[in-house]
Structure formats: structure tokens, C-alpha cells
Amino acid sequence: MKADKNIASLVRLLIILAFLSGIAIIALAGFGMHRIYSRQVIRMAEKQSILIGRLLAEQQRDALFTPNEAQRPQLQIKPAYISWLNQSLSDSLHPFDIVKIKIFSPDTTLIYSTDNTIIGEVNPQNKRLLEALDGASNSQLEVKEAMRDLKNETAFDVDVVETYTPILLDGEILGVFELYMDVTQFRKEIGDGTLQSLLLLSAILLLVYLIAFSIARSSMRQVSEAEERLRNLAMIDALTGIFNRGELMMRAEKEMSRALRHGPDGGNGELSLIMLDIDNFKQVNDVYGHQAGDEVLRQMPDRIKPGLRLYDILGRYGGEEFLIILPNADLASARIVAERIRSAVADKPFAIAEQSLTVNISLGIAGISPESNLTETINLADQALYRAKKNGRNRVESYQPPETEQVR
């Protein structure tokens, strides 16, 4: 019973740990999957923005570049081209979900923007811009509460990928495009993909947990059964199936301590012992064989137990001797129990293989006193048993103090 409770507690603990770990796994997986899907969208937008930047550098060459003194092209947008460039970029980039564009010169000056109010700003601390000027494109996903697109229309709650990409012409970096691509349409796909992945992961985790719990529960049950068998081996006599001497003595000590604590208060402080021995047991072994003797010992508890109360304690004391502990019983009550047991053994022969064998027992009774201990009380019961043997066997004798002892 205790082992079952321990298993139940362990299973509950495992369920709690599995539940918490499952939540942690799903939460971390959800975060990771969302990052992965978002990163895929960013990479897609970055590739498209880089391609658009290259096309712009070629198609808008006359508007974006002016020859310098060495007749090398340099990034410079003439004021006369700005209005035309606004319309041209709006028409060409809007179908590609580009909602905003900025153009930076090599000295990090903003020389063009669809937001004319910020043209001329210098951004020397912009690390992403500096990376692009070194030739490395980079992108990041941002959420904008409100944003005007190339058609001068305002959109709210917009997901945009901001990409810095070098402006290359004839292999030379002449500036940087910053392109804002609207990827809001992918938000639902990212959410749905993450949710579906989490549902699949949850189903897999549940299946794995169920299999693991089934295996663990089976293993713990086997461990519990093994522990129970070990406990039984430690306290049960293998031949008779009743308490062995060690367990019997431990329980006798407890009962004696309890009885002495209560004292003789109407029965609660009474305790009697019955020591019984099989008469002529050596003769049984010699005539019928040791297997027959073992069978007599094996069947003996079945003859004894019906004459006992539920809380009486029976054990094998050693060899062919048995000890019975009778809580709350005085010598008179113990004698009645002993006579009932003697009759149950003697009145019905034992069935040994195909033979019928009559067996008798002798019994000695002793009760505790405030001055006695367990060893002394057992010795007194053993003395009474010796007298029963001496007086003819198949009988019950009670221990009597020497001055009042009577010959039966």
C-alpha cells in the first residue's frame, strides 16, 4: 500500500514536470519557429530589394548620377529631377510593395527620400548604413503604427522590411539605397505556420509523453512489486507464509510496550503468549520423509488462523515451533484460544500426498507482568510448553509461578 502511494506520488510529480516542460518546450519552439519564418520573409524581402536596387541604378542612371571632373559617375540628384523621380519611382516600385525609399551618398548624407522633409540629414552613426557602404546588404523587420506609401496613402499597423543595399555602378559603391518593403501580407502566413507547427509538435510531445509514462508506470510497478517481494522475504517465512522470527519478535515488542503503557485497565493492558510445538515431529520426518514434514508445517497456519482474532499475531518461531501473540487477552482467554487450536489440529488428519497423517500439538501459555520483558515471557511460555510435553503431549499448559504451580 505504501509502495502504491509512492508510485502515485511519483507519477503525479512526473505529470507536473512533463506539463511544465511541455509548456516550456512549446513556448520556446513557438518563439523559435516565429523567428525562423520571420527570417525567411526578411531574406526574401532582402533579395528582392537588392534586385530592385540594382535595376534602379541601371534604369534611373541619368537621374541619379552626374559625371565628375574625371568623367566618373557620382551620386547626385539634381533638383529638377526630384519631382520626376518621385513619380517614376512611385509607378515602378509600388507594384513590388515598396512603400518608401531613401538614397544616401557615400558621406552618409540623405540626398533623396519619398519624405522630402528629411532630405539633407547626415547619418554618420547609422551602423547598418555604414555596413552597406562597405558593401554588405542588411535587413530587419519593423512594425510601423502608421506609414505613408509611394502613392501618399497612409497605412496602419504595417510590417516592413528595411533593407540597406549598396548602389553599385561599374563595380564601384557610389551610395546606398534604403528600401522599405511592405510584408504585412505574410503576417498571417507566419502566424498560421507557427500555429500549425506547434500543433504538430504538441501532438508529437503528447504521444511521446504517453508512451514514456506507460513505460515508466510499468517499470515503477515492477519496481514496486520487487520491493514488496523483498519486504515479504524480510518478514515472511518462506515455507509457512506467516511472519518469520525477526518480524514476529519486532511485533511482539510493540504489543508488549503498548500493553505495559496501558496497564491492566480492563483488558487493554493484557497480553498473553502461546508457544506451540508439533508433537513427535522428528518421527514424522523419519517415517514419512522431510517433504511430508514440510507439508505439515505448510498446512499448520491454516489450522491455527481460524481460531484467532484478526489482530492476533502468528509467526514461526523456529523449526516446528510457532508463537502466537494475543493482545488484550488474559490467561483464561488465552487458554480457550489454545484449546480451540489444539482441537483444530488433532481432530482432522493432514492430507500429505496420498496419505492421511494425524498430527498433535502441545501448547504453553504465559502472560506479561509489569516486571517482565519479552524474552522472559517467551521463556515462561516455553516452560509451560515443556510441561505440556512432559505431561503427555497434545495438551495445553499455563505457566504458574513456582509457589502456586500445580501438576496437571
C-alpha angles and dihedrals in degrees: 000000000000090000090052090052090049091051091048091050091048092048091050090050091049091049091052092047091046091049093050094043090047091054090048092048093048093045093049092042091050091051092047095046092049089051091049094049091044090050090053090054090048092051091048092049091045093053091048092047092050090051092048090049092054092048091049091052089054101038097042096040096125093049096044105039135054125186114249126214091283089051090247116137116253130186108260130139115205115221090238090063098050098084091044091045091052092056094041094051092044092054096043101039104036093077088057092056092251105152101175139014135193130186122205128194120224090266089059093254115147102234098169138022136157082234099068093191094074099046110125097034116137119220108190093151096052101115095190090052091050091051090053091050086055089055102262118121116213137181141191136185118242133180114221120198091207133000139173115226131208090278089057090248120140120232124188130216094011128176110215133177110218110207126188109200128172119250103233125191121172089345094305125116106233099168144314135278118212108199125188112206120191109229097164089120089067094056093086092044090052091048093046092046092050092047094049091048091050092049090052091046091048091052091049092047091049091051092047092047092049092051092044093048091048091052093042093048091049091048093047090049090053090048090049092050090048090050090049090051091049091050090050091049089053095050107021127076106237096217102044102026093229131106116304122227096269095052091040093055092047092053091044090055091052093049092047092050090050093048093048091049092054096042123202097320103149099305106321091094096046122103129171132185128210118200113192132183132189110247118238092356092157089058090053090055094044096048103033101023135252092281089061089048090051091050091053090052090046093053096041097085089055089059094045103044098064089062094054134080121244093257097045113109124229126186143157107256095189141305107348094341123108129189125209123195115205113193117202092013128122124207094270092054091044091054091054090052092046093051090049090053093046091053093046090056099041101040098059124047120232117249105230112179102304094336133091113223126189112215130185131194136203121216135199124196131202134168131210126254130195090256097048132089130204097265092051092047092051089049089053092051089048090052089052089049090051089053090050089053091046093049095056109291126248089075144100124243130182124212113253125188111256094252094054100030113131128197112242 
